[in-house]
Amino acid sequence: MQLRLKPTPAFTLSVLLSTALLAINAGCATNTSPPLALNIPAPTTAQVNALLQDDASGNESNQNPKAFPEENILAIDPDMRYFVEEHVPAALSPRARLSYLLDSMVRPSQLGLSYDPGITLNATETFYAHRGNCLSLSSLFIALAREANLNAYYNEVTIPPSWDMISDNSMVFYKHINVVVDFGDDGQEVVDLSVDNYEYNYPQQRLSEQEAAAQYYNNRGAEFLNQDQNDEAMRYFRRALYLNPNAGHIWGNLGTLLRRYKRNDDAEIAFRQALTLNPNDQVAISNLSRLYHDLGKIKQAKQLEKASEVFRKQNPFWHYSKAKSDFEQGDFNSALKSINQAIDLDRSEYRFYQFSALVLHRLGDVERAKKQAIKAARLKLKSN
């Protein structure tokens, strides 16, 4: 786990790393590619509202008192208040209180937080578990920071697209959220308790607590879905969409769940809504293509497959992710080919050269590896 602080400009600046298998989109990074040309009609407002109003059996949600989970992701209890009182002297300046709070949260002899990308918890649960994913750690920090009279809020960071290749047809996307502490006229600090996937020059914006809560429910829904607890997953996805109906990736997750209920017509509506909100949503494209194949709509399925292929060829980060997958499987020649394709598409991304150096070193080409490492260092210095 790395602790990141840096003064930021006056503009508003957020963690969330969630995993979900079987091509589930669990909070994805913003896509920098141009929108794909898809002839997928948007669902009607009535169709969208119908999915928001029924449960797994198609019953009206207002007839089901357990339809929505209710959790306060920033809840704080007496032990947490005592922790702040004990470790953060109230008489200190705001910046000093921030330093004391961070030190007490990461010091092993005190709270000793650790990063775990597979666990989504609220602030109270994270406090007692001493671990959690980026959203969990950020929620805990905000709750404790506010108890220390610091103005802290969620910050969403537009990280470059990242895919984990679960298989040839399955993937996981990532999204990043950290925290900003605002000192008013004295500036701001970014606090990042996650792994090293954040750069200060990434575009960022303030994330509302409602949007953060929606992502929390989405992550929990994905976790339930991976555990085959479909009814619980339905409750959490619907709660997430109630809070943020414009989150395309959550609609994609709902579509995946609806397919498990064999509600193919409704699943199609959910995937189409996901693509209406984000035409580059590769998980929704993949899942809708499979659905069309199963329904015998071969023409529509092939159209989506073609669009996805165009995306892969044009997006350097896809090739970068493919290179990492090849490397992990020990296929270094394929990894080199993929990372070279990424570099050909974007010669300004230092991480591509870093990875190229790693691959070349494993292939025994030390001289070329050194040259790529030097290029990476120069580009990283320039970006900062």
Secondary structure as the mmCIF struct_conf table of DSSP 4:
data_model
#
loop_
_struct_conf.conf_type_id
_struct_conf.id
_struct_conf.beg_label_comp_id
_struct_conf.beg_label_asym_id
_struct_conf.beg_label_seq_id
_struct_conf.end_label_comp_id
_struct_conf.end_label_asym_id
_struct_conf.end_label_seq_id
STRN STRN1 ARG A 4 ARG A 4
STRN STRN2 PRO A 7 THR A 8
BEND BEND1 ALA A 10 PHE A 11
BEND BEND2 LEU A 22 ALA A 23
BEND BEND3 GLY A 27 GLY A 27
HELX_LH_PP_P HELX_LH_PP_P1 CYS A 28 ASN A 31
BEND BEND4 SER A 33 SER A 33
HELX_LH_PP_P HELX_LH_PP_P2 PRO A 34 LEU A 36
HELX_LH_PP_P HELX_LH_PP_P3 PRO A 41 THR A 44
HELX_RH_AL_P HELX_RH_AL_P1 THR A 45 GLN A 53
STRN STRN3 ASP A 54 ASP A 54
TURN_TY1_P TURN_TY1_P1 ALA A 56 SER A 57
BEND BEND5 GLY A 58 GLY A 58
STRN STRN4 GLU A 60 GLU A 60
HELX_RH_3T_P HELX_RH_3T_P1 SER A 61 GLN A 63
TURN_TY1_P TURN_TY1_P2 PRO A 65 LYS A 66
BEND BEND6 ALA A 67 PHE A 68
TURN_TY1_P TURN_TY1_P3 ILE A 73 LEU A 74
HELX_RH_AL_P HELX_RH_AL_P2 PRO A 78 HIS A 87
BEND BEND7 VAL A 88 VAL A 88
TURN_TY1_P TURN_TY1_P4 ALA A 90 ALA A 91
BEND BEND8 LEU A 92 LEU A 92
HELX_RH_AL_P HELX_RH_AL_P3 PRO A 94 VAL A 106
TURN_TY1_P TURN_TY1_P5 PRO A 108 LEU A 111
STRN STRN5 SER A 114 TYR A 115
TURN_TY1_P TURN_TY1_P6 PRO A 117 GLY A 118
HELX_RH_AL_P HELX_RH_AL_P4 ALA A 123 ALA A 129
TURN_TY1_P TURN_TY1_P7 HIS A 130 HIS A 130
STRN STRN6 ARG A 131 GLY A 132
HELX_RH_AL_P HELX_RH_AL_P5 CYS A 134 GLU A 147
TURN_TY1_P TURN_TY1_P8 ALA A 148 ASN A 149
STRN STRN7 ASN A 151 VAL A 157
HELX_LH_PP_P HELX_LH_PP_P4 ILE A 159 PRO A 161
STRN STRN8 TRP A 163 SER A 167
TURN_TY1_P TURN_TY1_P9 ASP A 168 ASN A 169
STRN STRN9 SER A 170 PHE A 173
STRN STRN10 HIS A 176 ASP A 182
HELX_RH_3T_P HELX_RH_3T_P2 GLY A 184 ASP A 186
STRN STRN11 GLN A 188 VAL A 191
STRN STRN12 ASP A 192 ASP A 192
BEND BEND9 SER A 194 SER A 194
BEND BEND10 ASP A 196 ASP A 196
TURN_TY1_P TURN_TY1_P10 TYR A 200 ASN A 201
BEND BEND11 TYR A 202 TYR A 202
STRN STRN13 GLN A 204 ARG A 206
HELX_RH_AL_P HELX_RH_AL_P6 GLU A 209 ASN A 226
TURN_TY1_P TURN_TY1_P11 GLN A 227 ASP A 228
HELX_RH_AL_P HELX_RH_AL_P7 ASN A 230 LEU A 243
TURN_TY1_P TURN_TY1_P12 PRO A 245 ASN A 246
HELX_RH_AL_P HELX_RH_AL_P8 GLY A 248 ARG A 260
TURN_TY1_P TURN_TY1_P13 TYR A 261 LYS A 262
HELX_RH_AL_P HELX_RH_AL_P9 ASN A 264 LEU A 277
TURN_TY1_P TURN_TY1_P14 PRO A 279 ASN A 280
HELX_RH_AL_P HELX_RH_AL_P10 GLN A 282 ASP A 294
TURN_TY1_P TURN_TY1_P15 LEU A 295 GLY A 296
HELX_RH_AL_P HELX_RH_AL_P11 ILE A 298 GLN A 314
HELX_RH_AL_P HELX_RH_AL_P12 PRO A 316 GLU A 328
TURN_TY1_P TURN_TY1_P16 GLN A 329 GLY A 330
HELX_RH_AL_P HELX_RH_AL_P13 PHE A 332 LEU A 345
TURN_TY1_P TURN_TY1_P17 ARG A 347 SER A 348
HELX_RH_AL_P HELX_RH_AL_P14 TYR A 350 ARG A 362
TURN_TY1_P TURN_TY1_P18 LEU A 363 GLY A 364
HELX_RH_AL_P HELX_RH_AL_P15 VAL A 366 SER A 383
#
